[in-house]
């Protein structure tokens, strides 16, 4: 199915094959099963529901993007960038609103989400990179995988990180930070930047059998 330059809402239902939808003045909804899905330049919301075994690309959606399948649930608001999904990885870039990703057995890479970010994964690695200091909370839960979060050096945030049977590393150092470790877990907590006691975005990270790395961007 190929649809280009639609002046109203678009709904497409597949049983096999690919779907490409580009430039829609309204909402887009794709359901069913098939292979590749490509949805780009949507003025409303974009929804993809079903079992699509090929590659998925959703780009430049002014409303809310929602992608669901038996193995993932992704919701992103105001995405000027893109969301790419394949058999092994989910990549998200440039969203002005909140984003939520829940999956397993897929590496996740996220760049420049301004709103609240919530990620849940298992048996894979997670990387988050923000070009600007965080403005909202970041929550990451992983099981048996590494987590790396890279932030500008001038960021202000409260951190709570714990790795069960793993390690916690941080480029950010403040007197308020508290590190603790034993045979069962390593932990890092405290606030970096800003004034003591002042509200700051909260970064919460938990994983097991993996390393948590909190990095300063170049």
C-alpha positions as CSV (number, residue, x, y, z in Angstrom):
1,X,0.0,0.0,0.0
2,X,1.4,3.4,-1.0
3,X,-0.4,6.6,0.0
4,X,1.0,10.1,-0.7
5,X,-0.4,13.6,-0.1
6,X,-3.7,12.7,1.7
7,X,-5.9,15.6,2.7
8,X,-7.6,13.8,5.6
9,X,-7.3,10.8,7.9
10,X,-5.8,7.6,6.6
11,X,-6.5,4.0,7.7
12,X,-4.6,1.0,6.3
13,X,-5.1,-2.7,7.1
14,X,-2.8,-5.3,5.9
15,X,-2.5,-9.1,6.0
16,X,0.9,-9.2,4.2
17,X,3.2,-6.9,2.3
18,X,4.5,-3.3,3.0
19,X,2.9,0.0,3.6
20,X,4.3,3.5,2.9
21,X,2.3,6.6,3.9
22,X,3.7,10.1,3.4
23,X,2.3,13.6,3.9
24,X,-1.0,13.3,5.6
25,X,-3.2,16.2,6.8
26,X,-4.8,14.3,9.5
27,X,-4.3,11.1,11.5
28,X,-2.8,7.8,10.3
29,X,-3.7,4.3,11.6
30,X,-2.0,1.1,10.3
31,X,-3.2,-2.3,11.6
32,X,-2.8,-6.0,10.8
33,X,0.3,-7.9,9.9
34,X,3.0,-7.6,7.2
35,X,6.6,-6.6,6.6
36,X,7.9,-3.0,6.3
37,X,6.0,0.0,7.6
38,X,6.9,3.7,6.8
39,X,4.8,6.6,8.0
40,X,6.2,10.1,7.5
41,X,5.1,13.7,7.7
42,X,1.8,13.5,9.6
43,X,0.0,16.6,10.9
44,X,-2.1,14.5,13.4
45,X,-1.5,11.3,15.3
46,X,0.2,8.1,13.9
47,X,-0.7,4.7,15.2
48,X,0.8,1.3,14.1
49,X,-0.7,-1.8,15.7
50,X,0.0,-5.4,14.8
51,X,2.7,-7.9,13.8
52,X,5.0,-6.3,11.3
53,X,8.2,-8.3,10.9
54,X,10.2,-6.0,8.7
55,X,11.6,-2.6,9.4
56,X,9.5,0.2,10.8
57,X,10.1,4.0,10.3
58,X,7.9,6.8,11.7
59,X,9.1,10.3,11.1
60,X,7.9,13.9,11.7
61,X,4.6,13.4,13.5
62,X,3.2,16.6,15.0
63,X,0.7,14.7,17.3
64,X,1.4,11.5,19.2
65,X,3.0,8.4,17.7
66,X,1.9,5.0,19.1
67,X,3.5,1.7,18.0
68,X,2.3,-1.6,19.6
69,X,2.9,-5.3,19.0
70,X,3.2,-8.4,21.1
71,X,6.8,-7.4,21.9
72,X,6.8,-3.6,22.2
73,X,4.8,-0.6,23.2
74,X,6.1,2.8,22.2
75,X,4.4,6.2,22.7
76,X,6.1,9.5,21.6
77,X,4.6,13.0,21.5
78,X,5.6,15.8,19.1
79,X,8.3,13.9,17.2
80,X,10.2,16.1,14.7
81,X,12.8,13.4,14.3
82,X,12.2,9.7,13.8
83,X,11.5,6.4,15.4
84,X,13.1,3.3,13.8
85,X,12.3,-0.3,14.8
86,X,13.9,-3.4,13.5
87,X,14.5,-7.0,14.7
88,X,17.3,-6.0,17.1
89,X,17.0,-2.3,17.9
90,X,14.8,0.7,18.6
91,X,16.1,4.2,17.8
92,X,14.3,7.4,18.7
93,X,15.5,11.0,18.1
94,X,14.2,14.5,18.5
95,X,10.9,14.6,20.4
96,X,9.5,17.7,22.2
97,X,7.0,15.8,24.3
98,X,7.1,12.8,26.6
99,X,8.2,9.4,25.3
100,X,7.7,5.9,26.7
101,X,9.4,2.7,25.4
102,X,8.7,-0.8,26.7
103,X,10.2,-3.9,25.0
104,X,12.6,-6.8,25.5
105,X,15.5,-8.3,23.6
106,X,16.1,-5.0,21.7
107,X,18.8,-2.5,22.1
108,X,17.5,1.0,22.6
109,X,19.1,4.3,21.6
110,X,17.4,7.6,22.4
111,X,18.6,11.1,21.5
112,X,17.2,14.5,22.4
113,X,13.8,13.8,24.0
114,X,12.8,17.0,25.8
115,X,9.8,15.7,27.7
116,X,9.6,13.0,30.4
117,X,11.3,9.8,29.3
118,X,10.4,6.3,30.5
119,X,12.2,3.2,29.2
120,X,11.7,-0.5,30.2
121,X,13.8,-3.2,28.6
122,X,15.4,-6.6,29.2
123,X,18.4,-8.6,28.0
124,X,19.7,-5.7,25.9
125,X,21.5,-2.4,26.2
126,X,20.1,1.1,26.6
127,X,21.8,4.4,25.5
128,X,20.3,7.9,26.1
129,X,22.0,11.1,24.9
130,X,20.7,14.6,25.6
131,X,22.2,17.6,23.8
132,X,20.6,20.0,26.3
133,X,20.3,19.7,30.0
134,X,17.3,17.5,31.1
135,X,14.0,19.4,31.7
136,X,11.9,16.5,32.9
137,X,12.4,13.2,34.7
138,X,14.1,10.2,33.1
139,X,13.2,6.7,34.3
140,X,15.1,3.6,33.0
141,X,14.6,0.0,34.1
142,X,16.6,-2.7,32.5
143,X,17.2,-6.4,33.2
144,X,20.5,-8.0,32.3
145,X,21.9,-5.2,30.3
146,X,24.0,-2.0,30.4
147,X,22.6,1.5,30.6
148,X,24.5,4.6,29.5
149,X,23.2,8.2,29.9
150,X,25.1,11.1,28.5
151,X,24.3,14.7,29.5
152,X,25.8,18.2,29.1
153,X,28.3,19.1,31.8
154,X,26.1,22.0,33.0
155,X,23.1,19.8,33.7
156,X,21.2,19.9,37.0
157,X,19.5,16.8,38.2
158,X,18.9,14.4,41.1
159,X,20.3,10.9,40.5
160,X,19.3,7.5,41.9
161,X,21.0,4.6,40.2
162,X,21.4,1.0,41.3
163,X,22.9,-2.0,39.5
164,X,22.3,-5.4,41.0
165,X,25.3,-7.7,40.4
166,X,26.9,-4.9,38.3
167,X,28.7,-1.5,38.5
168,X,27.8,2.2,38.5
169,X,30.2,4.7,36.9
170,X,29.8,8.5,36.8
171,X,31.6,11.4,35.3
172,X,29.6,13.8,37.5
173,X,30.9,14.4,41.0
174,X,29.3,16.4,43.8
175,X,29.8,16.3,47.6
176,X,26.1,15.4,47.9
177,X,26.6,12.2,45.8
178,X,26.6,9.0,47.8
179,X,28.1,5.8,46.4
180,X,27.7,2.5,48.0
181,X,28.4,-1.0,46.9
182,X,28.5,-4.6,48.1
183,X,28.4,-8.1,46.6
184,X,24.7,-7.6,45.7
185,X,24.5,-4.1,44.3
186,X,26.2,-0.8,43.6
187,X,24.4,2.5,44.1
188,X,24.7,6.2,43.3
189,X,22.4,8.9,44.7
190,X,22.4,12.6,45.2
191,X,22.0,15.9,43.3
192,X,24.3,17.4,40.7
193,X,24.2,21.1,39.9
194,X,21.6,23.7,41.0
195,X,21.0,24.8,44.5
196,X,20.7,22.3,47.3
197,X,17.0,21.5,48.0
198,X,15.9,23.2,44.8
199,X,13.6,21.1,42.4
200,X,15.5,19.4,39.7
201,X,14.7,16.7,37.1
202,X,15.1,13.2,38.6
203,X,17.0,10.5,36.8
204,X,16.2,7.0,38.1
205,X,18.1,4.0,36.7
206,X,18.0,0.4,37.7
207,X,19.5,-2.7,36.0
208,X,20.9,-6.1,36.9
209,X,24.0,-7.9,35.6
210,X,25.1,-4.8,33.8
211,X,27.0,-1.5,34.1
212,X,25.3,1.9,34.6
213,X,27.4,4.8,33.1
214,X,26.6,8.4,33.6
215,X,28.6,10.4,31.2
216,X,29.4,14.1,30.4
217,X,29.1,15.0,26.7
218,X,32.0,16.5,24.9
